[in-house]
Amino acid sequence: MITTRPVALVTGASSGIGKSAAIALVDAGFQVVGTGRDTSMSTPPVGVSFLDLDVTSDESVAALVTKVIAKFGRIDVLVNNAGIGSAGAAEESSAEQAQNLFDINVFGVIRMTNAVLPHLRAQGSGRILNISSVVGIMPQPYMAVYASSKYAVEGYTESLDHEVREYGVRALLIEPAWTTTSFDTNSVRPDQPLDVYATHRQVFEEYMADAVKTGDDPALVAKAIVSAATDTKPKLRYPVGRTAQVATMRRFVPARLFDQQLRKLNRLPA
């Protein structure tokens, strides 16, 4: 079914931000392909085709992109949304656990980009939208591994954007704050927990659960994704909700005061 409509490929589209983004892109006129590790138990939204994908597998990524191109004849927007959270002190996560998270959050982005970018360059247009996070621009105690993965996505995307602009392609960042999804319940817990961090870890997990419960609607993030996909003159960064406030604070608030406020927010001793 070769289509003349723009095609958006959204990873991690079976729930949360990815699902909201898929729906919003359909409403914006896109033919949407959504992916998940196992989509057999999920009912795709109207206008969305679901396909299985493991972003940690080179073979799965290559097969998926080949299938989409064969079916629709094009890809115009890639939304790298698939990801996983983590909670716990930096010392409590083994290197292996950190590698597993990076394999999804960072190398998954790189695999998908490497697979789709040749098609975007060949057609002389396209957008790569990478889902970052408010903790990709600020520290978050007891999320060191996750935060570092999002900092990596920030640096990768900004560098990539400079490389591909001359070919009609843009690489852009979507930066949500806490969002009402299952992020907290699905986050990986440390595989080598230490008693010395137990109290503060518990405090953080309570804070995270509350922040997610009272967070932004995924539809707000989806709106930013559609803007990034369609704006005539796109911005490099699309901060969503409270992220814009944090970005302003980091820019204008003295570092010492910002540090103090961060520790107070996380109930850490001064």
C-alpha positions in Angstrom: 0.0 0.0 0.0 2.3 2.8 -1.2 1.0 6.1 0.2 1.4 9.7 -0.7 0.6 10.7 2.9 3.6 11.3 5.2 4.6 8.3 7.2 5.5 8.5 10.9 7.3 5.6 12.7 6.8 5.7 16.4 8.7 3.3 18.7 7.1 2.2 22.0 3.7 3.1 20.8 1.5 0.6 22.7 1.1 2.9 25.7 1.9 6.2 27.4 3.6 9.0 25.4 4.1 6.7 22.3 0.4 5.9 22.1 -0.7 9.5 22.5 1.9 10.6 19.9 0.6 7.9 17.4 -3.0 9.1 17.8 -2.0 12.8 17.5 0.1 12.2 14.4 -2.9 10.4 12.7 -5.0 13.4 13.5 -2.3 15.6 11.9 -2.6 13.6 8.6 0.1 11.1 9.0 0.1 7.4 8.2 1.4 6.0 11.5 3.3 2.8 12.2 3.6 2.1 15.9 5.9 -0.5 17.5 6.3 -2.5 20.7 8.1 -5.6 21.9 4.9 -7.6 21.6 1.9 -5.9 20.1 -0.2 -9.0 19.8 -2.1 -8.1 23.0 -2.6 -4.5 22.1 -5.4 -3.0 20.0 -3.9 -0.3 17.7 -5.6 3.1 17.6 -7.6 3.9 14.5 -5.2 4.8 11.7 -2.2 3.1 13.3 -0.5 -0.1 12.2 1.3 -2.0 14.9 4.5 -4.0 14.3 6.7 -5.9 16.7 10.2 -4.4 17.3 13.1 -5.0 19.7 15.2 -1.8 19.6 18.1 -3.7 21.2 18.4 -6.0 18.2 20.1 -4.9 14.9 18.2 -7.6 13.0 14.8 -6.6 14.4 15.4 -2.9 13.6 16.6 -3.6 10.1 13.6 -6.0 9.4 11.1 -3.4 10.7 12.4 -0.5 8.6 12.6 -2.7 5.5 9.0 -3.8 6.1 7.7 -0.2 6.6 9.5 1.0 3.4 8.1 -2.0 1.4 4.6 -1.4 2.6 4.3 2.4 2.5 7.2 3.4 0.2 8.5 6.0 2.6 9.3 7.2 6.1 9.0 10.9 6.9 9.2 11.1 10.7 10.9 8.8 13.2 9.9 9.2 16.8 12.4 7.4 19.0 10.2 7.0 22.1 10.9 3.5 23.3 12.7 3.6 26.6 12.8 2.4 30.2 13.3 4.2 33.5 15.4 3.4 36.5 15.5 4.3 40.2 18.2 3.9 42.8 21.5 5.4 43.7 24.2 5.3 41.1 26.3 2.9 43.2 23.4 0.5 43.5 23.2 -0.3 39.8 25.8 -2.7 38.3 27.5 -1.9 35.1 25.6 -4.7 33.4 22.3 -3.2 34.5 23.4 0.2 33.3 24.4 -1.3 30.0 21.0 -2.9 29.6 19.3 0.4 30.1 21.6 2.2 27.7 21.0 -0.5 25.1 17.4 0.6 25.0 17.5 4.3 25.8 20.6 5.2 23.8 21.7 2.5 21.5 18.1 1.9 20.5 17.9 5.5 19.4 21.2 5.0 17.4 20.1 1.8 15.8 16.8 3.2 14.7 18.4 6.4 13.4 21.1 4.5 11.4 18.4 2.4 9.8 16.0 5.2 8.9 18.4 8.0 8.1 19.5 6.7 4.6 15.9 6.8 3.5 15.4 10.4 4.8 18.6 11.6 3.1 17.6 9.9 -0.2 14.3 11.7 -0.3 15.8 14.9 0.9 13.6 15.5 3.8 12.5 14.1 7.2 12.6 14.5 10.9 14.1 12.4 13.7 12.4 13.2 17.0 14.2 11.8 20.0 12.3 11.7 23.3 14.6 13.1 26.0 13.5 14.2 29.5 13.7 17.0 32.0 16.4 14.9 33.6 18.3 15.2 30.4 19.0 18.8 31.2 19.2 18.7 35.1 20.5 16.2 37.6 18.2 13.9 39.5 19.5 12.1 42.6 18.6 8.4 42.6 18.1 8.4 38.8 21.8 8.7 37.8 21.7 5.9 35.2 18.5 7.0 33.6 19.5 10.7 33.7 22.9 9.9 32.1 21.1 8.0 29.3 19.0 11.1 28.5 22.0 13.4 28.7 23.5 11.1 26.1 20.5 11.4 23.9 20.7 15.2 24.2 24.3 15.3 23.0 23.8 12.7 20.3 20.8 14.5 18.9 22.3 18.0 18.9 25.4 16.7 17.1 23.4 14.7 14.6 21.2 17.7 13.8 24.3 19.7 12.6 25.4 16.8 10.4 22.1 16.2 8.6 20.6 19.6 8.0 22.2 20.1 4.6 20.4 16.9 3.4 17.0 18.3 4.3 16.8 16.3 7.6 16.4 17.6 11.1 17.1 15.8 14.4 15.1 17.3 17.3 14.6 16.8 21.0 11.3 16.5 22.9 11.8 17.1 26.6 8.9 16.0 28.8 8.7 16.6 32.5 7.0 14.0 34.8 4.1 12.6 32.8 1.1 10.5 33.8 2.2 7.2 32.5 3.3 3.9 34.0 6.9 5.2 34.1 7.3 4.8 37.9 6.0 1.2 38.1 7.9 0.1 35.0 11.2 1.6 36.1 14.0 -0.8 36.9 15.0 -1.1 40.5 18.7 -1.5 41.5 20.2 -5.0 41.2 22.7 -4.4 44.1 20.8 -2.3 46.7 22.7 -1.0 49.6 21.3 -0.3 53.1 23.2 3.0 53.3 20.9 4.4 50.5 17.7 2.7 51.5 16.0 5.6 53.3 16.7 8.2 50.6 15.8 5.7 47.9 12.4 5.2 49.5 11.9 8.9 49.8 12.7 9.3 46.1 10.4 6.5 45.0 7.5 8.2 46.9 8.4 11.5 45.2 8.6 9.9 41.8 5.2 8.1 42.3 3.6 11.4 43.3 5.3 13.3 40.5 4.0 10.9 37.9 0.5 10.9 39.4 0.3 14.6 39.2 2.4 15.0 36.0 1.5 16.3 32.6 -1.0 14.6 30.4 0.8 12.5 27.6 -1.4 14.4 25.1 0.6 17.5 26.0 3.8 15.7 25.0 2.1 14.4 21.8 1.2 18.0 20.9 4.9 18.9 21.0 5.8 15.9 18.9 3.3 16.9 16.2 4.8 20.5 16.3 8.3 19.1 15.9 7.2 16.9 13.0 5.3 19.7 11.1 6.8 23.1 12.0 8.1 24.9 9.0 11.0 26.2 11.0 11.5 23.6 13.8 13.3 24.3 17.0 16.1 22.0 18.2 14.4 21.5 21.6 10.7 21.2 22.5 10.4 21.5 26.3 7.1 20.3 27.5 5.2 21.6 30.6 7.5 22.1 33.6 10.6 21.4 31.7 10.5 24.9 30.3 10.5 26.3 33.9 13.5 24.1 34.8 15.4 25.1 31.7 14.8 28.8 32.6 16.0 28.2 36.1 19.2 26.5 35.0 19.9 29.4 32.7 19.3 32.3 35.1 19.4 31.0 38.7 22.9 30.9 40.3 24.3 27.4 40.4 24.6 27.4 44.2 21.0 28.3 44.6 19.8 25.8 42.0 21.9 23.1 43.8 20.3 24.0 47.2 16.8 23.9 45.7 17.4 20.5 44.1 18.6 19.1 47.4 15.6 20.5 49.2 13.2 19.1 46.7 14.7 15.7 47.1 14.8 16.0 50.9 18.6 15.7 51.0 20.7 17.3 53.7 22.1 20.7 52.9 
